């Protein structure tokens, strides 16, 4: 996966769902493109505050687009997976 493929996926998701922030679209695209589906790694790779990534993940969870699969209570590292709704959105955006 190249940087441009990631950016294209984020842009395609936002074209389908303009209410998504870039971080939210990035979180949805990450597991689809084989990037680690965990918030701490995502924050580190994209030089973002982990708290911002956690807030974006919470909004995606509320929207039914991701399911939290594991959360470390000490570090707040959260692993997640796209729901069927997100997989459908990703397929439409492809």
Secondary structure as GFF3:
##gff-version 3
##sequence-region A 1 94
A	DSSP	alpha_helix	3	16	.	.	.	ID=ss1
A	DSSP	alpha_helix	22	32	.	.	.	ID=ss2
A	DSSP	alpha_helix	39	45	.	.	.	ID=ss3
A	DSSP	alpha_helix	50	62	.	.	.	ID=ss4
A	DSSP	beta_strand	66	71	.	.	.	ID=ss5
A	DSSP	beta_strand	78	82	.	.	.	ID=ss6
A	DSSP	alpha_helix	84	93	.	.	.	ID=ss7
###
